[in-house]
Amino acid sequence: MTDVVLRLSVRDLAHADLASCGWAGSDHHLADVARQLERARIGEVDYLAVCPATDIPVAKGGIEYQVKDGVGTLWQLAVHPALQSCGIGTFLVEAAELRVRNRGLRQAELAVEENNPRARALYERLGYVAYDRQPDAWDEQAPDGSLRRYETICTLMRKELA
């Protein structure tokens, strides 16, 4: 067995990255990410890319600053499926928390679907604590290209940042 070590860096996601982020979601989702990049340009959100030396994103995620005063809300977190459980999600969340702290905020929140216990376990391991549940819904692209409404229940989690 050989261990492979990836040196990771984090930077702002760019429009040019979207062509290589098909692993993160459908064309509909990536069009939404493109809209979020416009919001990042004016400082309403941060949108991060985690990259190895190739500078091609292997993880991405946003931080929304408009949901609650004094809170950075992490959302749309995703790691390339082939690279999950390698520590990249931890790297991404910690980088997002640093961005939140750099804005002078002391609290991070996120919502995790109740049918995603692996992600919830990661967030709990990183110090997030569940405080509520709520329904959520969004449009998603079906395999035939049409849009359909996806409905789910999410656990809301928060962390006090040092």
C-alpha positions as CSV (number, residue, x, y, z in Angstrom):
1,M,0.0,0.0,0.0
2,T,1.2,3.5,-0.9
3,D,0.2,6.7,0.8
4,V,-0.5,9.6,-1.4
5,V,-0.1,13.1,0.0
6,L,-1.9,16.0,-1.6
7,R,-0.8,19.5,-0.7
8,L,-3.9,21.5,-0.6
9,S,-4.5,25.2,-0.9
10,V,-7.7,27.3,-0.6
11,R,-8.6,30.2,-2.8
12,D,-11.6,32.0,-4.1
13,L,-13.6,30.0,-6.6
14,A,-13.5,31.6,-10.1
15,H,-16.0,31.4,-13.0
16,A,-13.2,29.6,-15.0
17,D,-13.3,26.8,-12.4
18,L,-17.0,25.9,-13.0
19,A,-16.1,23.9,-16.2
20,S,-14.1,21.4,-14.0
21,C,-16.7,21.2,-11.2
22,G,-19.2,18.9,-12.8
23,W,-18.7,16.5,-9.9
24,A,-20.3,19.1,-7.6
25,G,-23.7,19.1,-9.2
26,S,-25.8,19.6,-12.3
27,D,-25.6,22.4,-14.8
28,H,-28.5,24.0,-12.9
29,H,-26.5,23.9,-9.7
30,L,-23.4,25.3,-11.3
31,A,-25.4,28.2,-12.8
32,D,-26.5,29.0,-9.3
33,V,-22.8,28.9,-8.2
34,A,-22.0,31.3,-11.0
35,R,-24.7,33.7,-9.6
36,Q,-23.1,33.3,-6.1
37,L,-19.7,34.3,-7.6
38,E,-21.3,37.6,-8.6
39,R,-22.4,38.1,-5.0
40,A,-18.8,37.2,-3.9
41,R,-17.5,40.0,-6.1
42,I,-19.4,42.5,-4.0
43,G,-18.6,40.9,-0.6
44,E,-22.0,39.4,0.3
45,V,-20.6,35.9,0.3
46,D,-17.3,34.1,0.0
47,Y,-17.0,31.1,-2.3
48,L,-14.0,28.8,-1.8
49,A,-12.1,26.3,-3.9
50,V,-9.8,23.7,-2.4
51,C,-7.2,22.7,-4.9
52,P,-4.1,20.4,-5.1
53,A,-1.1,21.5,-7.0
54,T,-3.0,21.2,-10.3
55,D,-5.1,24.2,-9.2
56,I,-8.2,22.3,-10.2
57,P,-10.9,22.4,-7.5
58,V,-11.5,19.1,-5.6
59,A,-13.8,20.8,-3.1
60,K,-15.9,23.9,-3.0
61,G,-18.2,25.7,-0.6
62,G,-19.8,29.1,0.2
63,I,-20.1,31.3,3.2
64,E,-23.2,33.4,3.3
65,Y,-23.1,36.6,5.4
66,Q,-26.6,37.9,4.8
67,V,-28.7,35.2,6.6
68,K,-28.1,36.2,10.2
69,D,-26.3,39.2,11.7
70,G,-22.9,38.2,13.1
71,V,-23.0,34.7,11.6
72,G,-21.2,33.1,8.7
73,T,-23.5,30.5,7.2
74,L,-21.7,27.7,5.4
75,W,-23.5,26.2,2.5
76,Q,-23.1,24.3,-0.8
77,L,-20.1,22.4,0.7
78,A,-19.0,19.6,-1.6
79,V,-15.9,17.4,-2.0
80,H,-15.2,15.4,-5.2
81,P,-16.9,12.0,-4.6
82,A,-13.6,10.1,-5.3
83,L,-11.8,12.0,-2.6
84,Q,-14.3,11.9,0.2
85,S,-13.1,10.7,3.6
86,C,-9.5,12.0,2.9
87,G,-9.7,15.1,5.1
88,I,-10.5,17.5,2.4
89,G,-13.9,18.3,3.9
90,T,-12.2,19.2,7.2
91,F,-9.8,21.4,5.3
92,L,-12.6,23.2,3.5
93,V,-14.7,23.8,6.7
94,E,-11.6,25.0,8.6
95,A,-10.8,27.4,5.7
96,A,-14.4,28.7,5.7
97,E,-14.3,29.2,9.5
98,L,-11.1,31.3,9.1
99,R,-12.9,33.5,6.5
100,V,-15.7,34.0,9.0
101,R,-13.3,34.9,11.8
102,N,-11.4,37.2,9.5
103,R,-14.7,39.2,9.1
104,G,-14.8,39.6,12.8
105,L,-17.6,37.2,13.3
106,R,-17.6,34.6,16.1
107,Q,-20.2,32.1,15.0
108,A,-20.6,29.7,12.1
109,E,-23.7,27.8,11.2
110,L,-24.8,25.3,8.6
111,A,-27.6,23.0,7.7
112,V,-27.1,19.3,7.0
113,E,-29.7,17.0,5.4
114,E,-30.9,14.4,7.9
115,N,-30.3,11.7,5.3
116,N,-26.6,12.6,5.2
117,P,-25.1,11.1,8.5
118,R,-21.5,11.1,7.2
119,A,-21.6,14.9,6.7
120,R,-23.3,15.4,10.1
121,A,-20.6,13.2,11.8
122,L,-17.9,15.4,10.2
123,Y,-19.5,18.6,11.4
124,E,-20.0,17.2,14.9
125,R,-16.3,16.1,14.9
126,L,-15.4,19.7,14.0
127,G,-17.4,21.1,17.0
128,Y,-20.8,21.9,15.4
129,V,-23.8,21.4,17.7
130,A,-27.3,20.7,16.5
131,Y,-29.9,23.3,17.7
132,D,-33.0,22.9,15.5
133,R,-34.5,21.2,12.5
134,Q,-36.3,22.7,9.6
135,P,-37.7,21.8,6.2
136,D,-35.8,23.0,3.2
137,A,-36.4,22.8,-0.6
138,W,-34.7,23.8,-3.8
139,D,-35.0,23.2,-7.5
140,E,-32.8,20.4,-8.8
141,Q,-32.1,19.2,-12.3
142,A,-33.6,15.7,-13.2
143,P,-31.6,13.3,-15.4
144,D,-33.8,14.4,-18.4
145,G,-32.8,18.1,-17.8
146,S,-36.1,19.2,-16.4
147,L,-36.3,21.0,-13.0
148,R,-38.1,19.4,-10.1
149,R,-38.6,20.5,-6.5
150,Y,-36.4,18.7,-4.0
151,E,-37.7,18.7,-0.4
152,T,-35.8,17.6,2.7
153,I,-35.4,18.1,6.4
154,C,-32.2,19.7,7.7
155,T,-30.6,19.8,11.1
156,L,-29.3,23.2,11.9
157,M,-25.9,23.3,13.5
158,R,-23.7,26.0,15.0
159,K,-20.2,26.5,16.3
160,E,-18.7,29.3,18.4
161,L,-15.4,30.3,16.8
162,A,-12.5,31.2,19.0
